[in-house]
Amino acid sequence: MHQYDYLIVGAGLYGAVMANELNRRGKKCLVIDRRDHIAGNIYCEDVEGIHVHKYGAHIFHTSNKKVWKYMNQFTEFNNYINSPIAVYKDELYNLPFNMNTFSKMWGIRTPQEAKDIIAKQVAETKADTPANLEEQALSLAGKDVYEKLIKGYTEKQWGRDCKDLPAFIIKRLPFRFTYDNNYFNDRYQGIPIGGYTAVVEKMLAGIEVRAGVDFFDFRKKNADIAENIIFTGMIDEYFGYQLGALEYRSVRFETEVLDCDNYQGNAVVNYTERKVPYTRIIEHKHFEFGKQEKTVISREYSSEWEVGMDPYYPVNDEKNNELFARYKELAEGEKNVIFGGRLGNYKYYDMDKVVEAALTRLDQI
């Protein structure tokens, strides 16, 4: 006899949705997580009364009404609109690329003026068949936007020169010829009032959760504890990296409490110059319109990933996608094991897509 119907490995958003729904259906679940807390990468910790996004900024946005309705069972969202800004040397620009960006860059006012400048620069630099990311970006955006807002930031993110990156990384660039700084086009967006950790706590209410538990050690001693396993960790680690390790980019955070009430006036500020070592600074209080006397900022540094580090962004190039396909074949042969989430599927997901994927998988099982 198994003690549990499902052992869910990972208490992040995917695992929490699965646990919540299976529990509702009368299944007995045990959730474990290697970290000493729940909520995975959306974990928020309280610092100076501010909900600090410990593993990077997370803004919930979706056009899927079903997903939005589902999430609103567990929280109320505020009306935060993501409107990041970019700093290049001593210049400041609005993101995404819109008429505020173009007006500041070229001293123009009308959409047609912006289109004409972009078209002229693209014609001067366009490659018929872009061989790398630099050629692709120049073919889409022209020289000014590429050099000031794309080149340095991208090279920091990937740790490589744009000429050494594949063109497919930038398939399109979202030019918006209106004075609209709303980064997302989705119908619904915001930040959970009270932070993301509270959301996951509600999802896992009434379910046994054990934090600080390594699945591989746990399985050695409890091989038959559950009839089924839902595994949200790295698929290559599950198989002992027997085919080789998939590649990721990792992120390092430097978080600091500052003795002022407002450091940068915006939640997200990107630094697009290559010589600035961090990619962006997050000021967490602005996600929830905080009025605290102090503030908390996090500088983000992109880095190469090595086994043992926290993996963030899958490197979905041809080589890694082929390796993942081989691991997926192995996974399909694992009886009563379901692989899911960003690491289990080797795919970057926005949060709404995580919820959607979990609900879809639940319908299948």
C-alpha positions, 0 to 999 in steps of 0.5 A: 500500500502506498501512503500517498496517491501523488508525491509532488517534487517542487513547491513552485507554482506548477507543483502547487496548482497540481497539488491543489487540484488533485487534493480537491479531487480527493487525492492524497498528496505529499509535496517536497521541495529542496529549498527551505521554503515553498513558492519556488522562484516566485517566493517573496520574503518580508524585508522592512515590510516590503515583499521582496521577490527573492529570485527576480521580479515576477509580474502576473499577466495573462489574456486567458480568462480561465487562468485569471479566474483561477488565480483570483481564487487565491488572491486579489491583484493590485493594478500594477502596470509594468512600465520599465525604463532603460538607462544607456549612459546618461540617457533614459528611455521608456520600454517597450519600444514606443513613441516615448522611446522614439521621441526621446531618441530622435526628437520627433513627435509622430508615428510616421517620422519614427517609421521613416527613421527605422525604415531608413536605418534598416535599409542601410544595415539589413542582411538578406539572411541574418547570420547572427543576432546582431544582423537580425536585430539590425534588420528589424530595428536599425542601428540606434535602437540596436546599439542603445537598447539591445546590444549591451543588455543582450550580451550581458544576458547571454554572456556572449557577443551578439555576433556569436549568438544565433539569429533566432533568439530575436524573432521579432521586436515589439515596436509600438507606435503609440505613447503607451509604456504598458509593457504587456499587451495582456488583458489582465495584469497585476501583483498579488496583494500580500505577495506570491508566497501567500498565494502558494500557501493558500494553494497548499492549504491542507496538504502535507508539505516538507521543505528542505527535502532533496528528492533523490535522497528521499527516494532512496529511503521512501521508494514506494511512498506514493503511487505516482510522482509529479516531478518539476525539477531538472529532467536531466538531473532526474536521469543522472545527467546520463546523456549530458547536462542541458544548458541554462543561464543563471542569475545572481542577485545582490539585494540591499536595504537602503535608508531612503524611501525611494531609490529609482522611482520605478520598479524595473530599470534596465541598464543596457550599456555593456560595461555596467555589470548588472542587467537591471535593478529592481526596487521591490516596493514599487510593485505594491505602491509601498510607502515604507520609510526604507526601500529594498533594491536588487541588482541582477547579474546574468551568469553561466550556469553550472551543475549545482547552481540555480537554473533560470533560463533554458538555452533552447538552441538546436543542440540543447533542444535535441538533447532535451528530446532524447531526455523526453524519450526517456521520460516517456518510459518512466512509469507513473512519473509526470514531468512538468514545469519550466525545468521538467519541460526545459522551456521558459514559461510565463506564470500564466502559462505555468498555470495553464500547462498544469491545468491542461495536464490535470485534465489528461491524467 
